[in-house]
Amino acid sequence: MSIDTGVERVDSRHVKALPPRGSVGAQREGHAHVPCGAPLGWLTADGPAGVARGWMFAAGCSQLLALADDGQRIIFELLCDALRPDVALQLSACCHELRTISHELRTELRRRHGAARRLCARVNTSFVALGETKELLWYGQGLTVAHLTTLGMLLSTNALPQLEILNLSVNRFGPEGMAVFEELSNDSLPRLLTLDLTGNALGSAGAAALASVLGRGALPRLEVLKLGRNDIGDQGLCALAPPLRRLQALKEVYLYSNKIGDEGVAALLANLGHAQLQQLRTLNLERNLINDAGCTSLIAALDRALPPFESLSIRQAACCLFDSCFCGAGPVFCPAVTSLSGAVPMSFEL
C-alpha cells in the first residue's frame, strides 16, 4: 500500500508492522496492533493513542524517521485530533528531527484544539462526550459562523465518527454558516442519517452551498433532510434538486415555508430516473407558492416514477388559499388539488 504525498509515494512496506495484539512481544512492549499492509492512518481499537504508543515503544522513531519528510508529515497529520491533541504532541516529542518537521502542524493543531474548546464551552459538553456522540442536538444555541467553522473542521477530520443525527436548527446563521460543510469531501459523514437545518435563513446561497457538498458525495446515507423556513426559493431548490435526486437512501424531505414555486417543484420531481427518489415517503411543501403547474408535476411524478407516499403535504400552497386560489374555484374544488388528493392514498393534507 502506498500513499500519494503529492511529491513522491510512501510505501507502507517500509513501515515496520507491530506484533499481533495479545502476543508476548505486544504484552511486553505494550504495543497497539497495526496489521501488516494496513494504511498508515489506520486506528486500532485503542484509538490514535494505541498507534502512537506502537511507534514510540516498538519501533521508536527509527522506522518513522527512515521515511522522507513528506511521509513523516502525512503520518503525523493523520494522528492530529483537535479533541485529543496529546497523541500527536507526545509523538513529536520523541525526537528533535520529528519535532522540527511537525512544527507547523503542531501550531495548527493547537489552534484547532483551542477552537474546539470554545465550541464545547458554548454547547456545554466535553471533548470525550463530543467525540463519542451519535446525536448533536444543537438547536437554538446561537451558534456563530466561527462555531460552525470549528464544527466543520471536526467533521472533515473525522473527529465525530459515530455521528448519526445533526440538528443545527433555529440558529439563524445564514448562508455563511454553511462553512460547517465546506471541507466535507466524498463519503464524509458516512453514518449521518438526519440533517436538520430548519430556520437558519440560508436563502438560495445556502441551498447552493449544501448542493455543492452533496454533489461531492458527502452524506451518502442521508435519510431525513429538514430545510423548512429558510426562504431558499425556486433558485435554491433548483440547485439542490440534482444531488437530492441522487441520494438513494433519502426518505423524508421537509421544505415548508421556503417561497418555492412551480419551477422548484418541477426541478425536484420532473423526469425522474428509474432509480431516483425511490425511498422517498414523506414530502412536506406546506406554505409555499405552488400553483396548478406545480401540482401537475407532483401528480405526474406520483403516477409515473415515485413510490406510494406515506405523507405529502402542500397545505396553504398558492393554489389552495381561499382568497387567492389561482384556478378561482377555492381549495375544496381546485382541480389540481382534487386530482393530487386522489393520487396520495395515505395522508394527503391540505
N, C-alpha and C positions, 0 to 999 in steps of 0.2 A: 504494500500500500504506500502511496506517495502523496505528498501534499504540495500543491502548487503555491509557491511563495510569491509569484509574480516576477521573480528574478531567476530562481532555479528551483528544482524539485528536491524535496527532502524525503528520502526513502526511510520508512519506518523500520525496515530491517536493520538499520544502523542503531536502533534503539534497543537496548538490552531488555528482554522480557523478564518479569519478576517471577519468583517461584509461585506455583499454584497456591491459592488460599487453602490453609489447613496443613500444608506441608511442613516438614521440620524446619526448612530454611525460612519459610514465611513466619512460623511461630517464633523462631529465634530472633529474626530481624524486625518483626512487627510490620511486615510488608502488606500493602494492598495488592490485590491480584489484577494484573493487566494482561489480558490474553494475548498470545502471540498473533501478530498481524492486525491487532485492533487499532483504530485510529488514535492518533496521539492525543486527541481531545476526549477520548473515552473516559467516562467517570465510573468508578466502581461503586458497589453498594455502600461503601464508606464515604461516598461523595468526593469532592475535589481534594479534601484533606488526605484521603487514602492515597491518591495519586502522588501528592506532594511528599507524603511520608515514604512512598516507594522510591521516589527519586533520591530523597535525602539520605535514607538509611541503607538502601540496597545498592544502588549504583553510585551513590553520592552525586557529584556533579560531573564526573568524568565523562560519562556517556553523553550527557546533555551538552557539555562544552565541546564535544567532538563534532557536533553539528555546526553548520555555518550560522552566522549571526541571525540571518532571517529565520532559520529553523528554530533557533532558541526563542526568538520573539514570538513566533507562532505558538509554541508550547506555553510560554508564559501568558500570552493573551488569552488562550483557551482556559487557563486556570483563574483568570481575573473574574471575580464575582463581587459586585458592589455591595451585596448583603453580607459577604464573608471575605473581606479583603485580606485577612490574616494569612490565608493559604498561600496566595501569591507572594505576599510580603516576606513570609518565612522562607519561601523557596529562594527568593532573590538574595536573602541574607547569607546563603550558603557560601558564596564566594564573590570576590571583588569583580571578576570579569562579568558574571551574570548580572550583578547589581548595576554595573556600568551600562550594559546593553539594554537593561529594562528600565532605565531612568525615566524616560518619557511615559512609558506605560504605567509605571508606579505613580507618577504625578497625576495622570488621568484617572487611575483607579481611586486615588484619594479624593479627587474632585467628585467622582461618581458616588463614592461612599457618603460624602457629606450631603450631596443632593438626596440620596436615599434616606438618610437620617432625618432630613427636614420633611420629606414626604411622609415618613412613618409617624413623625410627631403630629403632622396635620390630621391624619386619619386615626390617630391613637392606636397604633399597632406596633409590634416588634419585628425585627428582622427575621427571626425564626418563624413567626406566625405568617408573615408575608410570603416568605419563600416556600412554605408548605401548603398555602391555601388553595382551595378549589373554587372559592367564590370571592370575588371582590364586589361588595355591595356598597359602593361609594356614591350613592345618590345624594344630592343636596348638600355636598360637603364644601361648596365654594372653592373648588379646585381651580387654580390658576394655570396659565399656559406653562409656567415653569414646573409646576407639579406634574402636569401631563407629559411634558418632555422627559422628566425623570422616569415616570411610569413607562413611557415608550422605550427608554433605554433598557429598563429591566426586562421588558417583554422581548425586545430584539436580541438580548443576550441570553435568553432562556433562563432567567433567574426565577421565573414562576412556572416551572414545567408542568404543574398539576392543574393549572387554571382551566376551569370549565365554564364559569359564568362571570361576565364582566359587565357590571351595571354602573355607568357613569352618568345616569340621567339627572336632569334638573341641576346642572352646574353652570349653565349659561356661558360656556367658554367660547362660543362662536367658532368659525372655521379655523381660527388659529389653534384651537385646542386639538385639532386633528393631528398635531405633531406627535400625539401619543402613538400613532400608527405609521409615522413617516419612515422609520427604519425597518419596518417589517418586510420580510422577503418571502420567497417561495416556501410554502409549508410552515410559516411561522404560526405559533399558537395552534398546534395540531390537535389539541384536546378541546379547544373552545367550542362550546355548543350554543351559548346565548350571548348576544351583544345588545345592550340597551343604551341607546344614546338619546332617549326621549328628552325633549325640552332643552336643547342646548344651543338654539339659534344658529344652526350650522349653515343654513342657506344653501344655495346651489353650489357655492365654492366648497363647502364642507362635504357635500354629497359627492362632488367630483374627486375630492381627496380620498374619500372612502372607496370610491370606484377604482382609483389607481391602486390602492392597497389590495383590494380583492382581485384586480386584474393581474397582480404579480403572483397570485396563487396562495396568499395568506388566508388563514381561517378556513382550511379546506373542509372541515366537518361542521361548519356553522349550520344550526337548525332553526334558530329563532333570531330575527333581526327586528329591533324596535327603533323606529325613527320618527315617531309621532311628534307633532308640534315643533317642527324645525324649518318650516317655510322653504322647503327645497324646490318647490315648483316643478313645472314641466322640464326645465333645463336640468335640474338636479336629478330627476328620475330618468331622464334620457341618458345621462352619464352613467347612472347606477345600473340601468337595466341589463346591459350586456354581461357584466360579471355576475349579477344576481341570477341570471338565467342559467349560468354555468355551475352554480352551487348545487351539486347533486343531492345533498342532504337537507336542503332548505325546506322547512315545514311550515313556518309561520312568519308572516311579514306584516308589520304594523306601520302604516303610512298616513294615519289620520292627521287632519289639520295641517296640511302642507301646501295648500294652494295648487294642487295637482289637477290638471285638466285632461281633456281627451288625448292630447298629444303624449302626455306621460303614460297614461294607461295603455295606449297603443304600443309605445316603446317597450313596455314591460311584457305585454301579453300577445301582441300580434305576431303571426307567422312563427309560432313556437316550433322548435325542432322536436323530434320524436323523444329525445332524452332530456328535454329542458323542463324544469319545474315539476317533475313527476312526483315529487314527495310533498308538494305544497298542499296544505289542508286548511290553512287559515289565512285570509287576506282581508285586512281592515283598511278601507279607503274612506272612512267617515269624514264629514266636514271638509270636503274638497270642492273642486269646481268642475266636477264631472258632468258632462252633458249627455244627450242622447247618443252621440257618436261613441263616447267612452263606454256607455252601457252596451252598445252594439259590439264593441271589441271584446268586452267581458263575455257576452253571450257566445260569440264565435269561438273564443278560447275554450269555454266550457264544453261546447258542442264537439270540438274537433281535437283538442290537444290535452286539456287538463283533466286530471282525475277528479272524482267527485269531492267537493269541498265539505268540510265539517262546519265551517263558518265563513261567510262572505258578507261584509257589511259596507254599504255605501250610504248609510243614514246621513241625512242632511247634505247630500250632494246637490249640485246645481239643479239637476232635473227633478229633484224631489222636494223642493221648497214650495210651500203653499203660495207664497207671494211672487215667486219668480220661476215657476216651472217652465222650461224652455218650450215644451210642447203645448202649453196652455191648458192642459187637461187636469192639472192637480196631481198630487203624489199617488193617490189611490188608483187613478185611471191612466197614468202615464204609460203609453205603450211599451217604452223601453224598459221601465221598471217592472211592469207586469210580466213581460217576457223573461226578464232576468230572474224574477222571483220563482217562476216555474222551472228554471234551469238549475236551481240550487235546492235540493231536496231536504237538506239538513236544518240549517238555522240561518236563513237569509234574514237580514234586518234592514228595515227602512228607517 
